[in-house]
Amino acid sequence: MGLNENFLFLRSFIQDPKRVGSVSPSSRFLARSMVNQAPWHEINAVAELGSGTGAITRILNTKVTNTTKVLLFEMDKTMRNNLKMEYPNFSCHRNAAHLVETMKDANIHQLDCIFSGLPFFNFEPAIRNTLVEQIYESLKPEGLFIAFQYSLQMKKQLTKYFNIDTIKYVPLNFPPAFVYVCRKRGNVIIK
């Protein structure tokens, strides 16, 4: 990870700390911990929410095939443009709150897996609920939602929509993080 990426991330954090959530990008240890949870031999369509400077995207790029459909979501325009240049085969979008609509436009019916670096608990409850519902709706039955958070505050909300297979603690990240590995539950009614 270059000095430019760290500066870009810090600048974004200073501009909007609630949206960015951390002063530095995710570590390679956290990215590997997340990406290695997916059964890559079964993955045809995947999304990454809050791609940032591409820490998770770099590892994800080593796992996908030429036929895997990849959707990246990043609100920061500079970061999003950098992702478009570095990963021209991936589709980059601004707002993860429009995940289902974006999938339809890309002719993707269901996602096998979603990775997220979004700081959910920093968001207003309405935005947080919309994001979780979009994630739930977009995943195939038993699809995986793999997210990192800096606390366990999202556990209660996630259990309404997902079975939490594991929560892994990753100390080699700044700040240390928890990786939630969640599986979509059936028969959840979205209000």
N, C-alpha and C positions, 0 to 999 in steps of 0.2 A: 504494500500500500504506500503510495507516494505522499509527499508533503502536501501537494496540491489537494489530494482527497481529504486529508485531515483539515486543512484550512477551509475547504468548501463546506465540510460538515459542520465545523465550528461556526462559520458564518451563518449557515442555515439555522443552527441552534440558537444563536444570539438573536436572529430575526424573529423566530417563532419557536420558543422552547417547548411549548405544549405539543406542537405538531412533530417536532423532530425527536424529542425525548431523551437525547444523550449528547454529550459534548464531543464524542468521537464515534467513528464507524465501528460496526461489529468486528470482532476479531476473527481470524481464520479458524480458531478453535471452535467458536460459537457457530460459524457458518458450516463447518464440517459436521459438527454435532447435529445440526438441523438436517442438512441435506442427506446425510447417511441414514436417516430414519426411514426414508422412502424406499419402497420396493421398485427400483428403477426398471426392472424387466416388465412391469405392468403399467408403466406410466406413458400415456399418450398425449395428455393435455395437463398443463400445470400453470399456476399463477404464483407470482411473488408480489406481495403487497408491501409497500414501503421499501423499494429497492435501494434507495439512497445512492451511495457511491459504488454499489455493486459487490459488496463483500460476499453476500450469499449468492448473488448472480454468477460470480466467477466460479464457484464450486458447482453450482447447478449446471453451468455450461459444460462442465466436464462429464456430466452424467447423461444429458439428453442426447437423443439421436437426431438425425436430419429430419425425421418425420414427426418429432415431438412438437406440439404446439405450445408456445410459451408466451404468456401475457405478463408484462411487467407494469407495475403501477407506482408512480412517484409524483408527488405534488410539486416538488421543487423543479422549476423549469430548467435550470442549468444542469442539475443532476440528471433529469430526464433526457435532455439533449445528449449528454455524455453517454448515457446508456444506449441511446439509439445509434450513436456512432460506433460504440464498442461491440454492440450485439445487434447487427443489422438483421439477423434472422429472427429476432424476437420482436414481438409487438409491444410498443411502449404506450402507456396511457396515463392520464393525469389523476383520475379520481377513482379509488377503489370502491367508493360508495355506489358506483355504477357498474359493478362487476358483471352482474347478470346481463345487462344490456350490452356491454362490451363483448361478452361471450357470444351473444346472438349475432352481433355484427360480424364477428370473426368465424361464424358458423361452427361454434363449439357448443355441443349440447350439454356436456357435463365435464367437470374437471376431476382428475384422479387425485390430485394433491394440491394444496395451497400452502405456501410458506409465507410467513408474515413477520416483519420487523416493526409493525405499527405499534406505537405506544398507546394501546387501547385505553388505559385508565386515565390518560391525560385528556381524552376527548370528552365533550359533553355527552351525557347519557343518550340523547337521541341519536347522535352520530355513531356512538359505540354500538347501540342496538341495531342501527341500519347496517353497519359493517358486518356484525355477527350474523344477521339474517341473510345478507347477500352471500356470505361465505357458505352458510348452511345450504341455501338454495342452489348454489352453483356446483356443489360437490355431488359426485355419484354416490349411490348407497354404499356405505362403509368407506367412503373416501376419507383421506387424511387431511387434517388441518394441523400444521406444525408451526408453532409460533414461539417467539421468545418474548419474555417480559422481565422487568427488573424486580417484580414482586409476585406474590401469589394472589393478588386482589382479584384477578379475572377468573379464578377457578370456579367460583359459584355460578357466574353467568355462563361460562362455557359448558358446565355440566347440564344445563338446560337443553343444549343442542347436540352435545357430543359426549361420547364415552372417553374419558381421559385414560389412555393406555399407560402413559408414564409422564413424569415430570423429572427432567434431568437438571441438575445444578451444574452450571459451567462457570467455575471460578476464574478461568483464564480469559476473562473478558473485562473490559472496563466500561461501566461497572459490571460486577458479576451478574449473570442472568440465569433465568429458569427457562428451559425449553419444554413446552407443552406438546405432547404428541397425542392428538385427539382424533377419534374416529366418529364419523357422522352417525347419529342415532336415527332410527326410523320413527315415523309417526309423530314428529314434532309439529305442532300447529303454530304457525307464525301469525301473530295478530296484526 
